[in-house]
Amino acid sequence: METLRNILDTAARGVFPPADGRTTVVPQHCPRDAGVIAFTGHSVVFTDEDPLWVYDTLGALDCDALAATMNARFLAALMDRTGRTTDTIDVMTVGSPLPGEPPLALRENRDPAHPRVVSSRRRRDEVGVWATDGGVLVLGRGIAGRLEAAVEVAEAVRHRGLGRAPALAARHLAGGEPVWADCSRSRS
């Protein structure tokens, strides 16, 4: 059986689903995570809903089949059917792990009220948090159990390229596995 984790692990190695215009439906990895990942010319819907419901709903849309899974009407139908909400559409990136210690001074952050920590714990398991001058790095298990990084740079020091250092540090902390990041539009 094809799983979302297998699809993402393969994509992390640079092998993507075929750009054949199709949609693959796979089960959710865990109850928290359901959604859509759109690759070039191929989409993956991960849900425990009946795959026939997914295909019928997509087929009823009056839009280009390549765009159907990201169409607002399909996403609204999926949210209604599953009782979910969303706040953004992210771009997913992946970086290979790097050997050695991070080239950045990190200290464990024990502030459970920090907004990035609160947000990460809603979306990830096994969350670790580090602070650095001007920023926060979070690593945790996200969609399909992948290792995901989140970086936040303090408002006073944004737009200076400081986010790159914690992102690079995440790859050194990865323990030999790829590090993913779900990137949304900056709110600053």
ABEGO torsion letter per residue (X at the ends): XBBAAAAAAAAAAGBBBBBAGBBBBBBBABAABBEBBBBBGBBBBBBABBAAAAAAAAAABBBBAAAAAABAAAAAAAAAAAGBBBABBBBBBBBBBBBEBBABBBBBBABAABAAAAAAAAABBGBBBBBBBGBBBBBBBBBGGBBBBBBBBBAAABGAGAAAAAAAAAAAAAGGBBBBBBBBBBAX
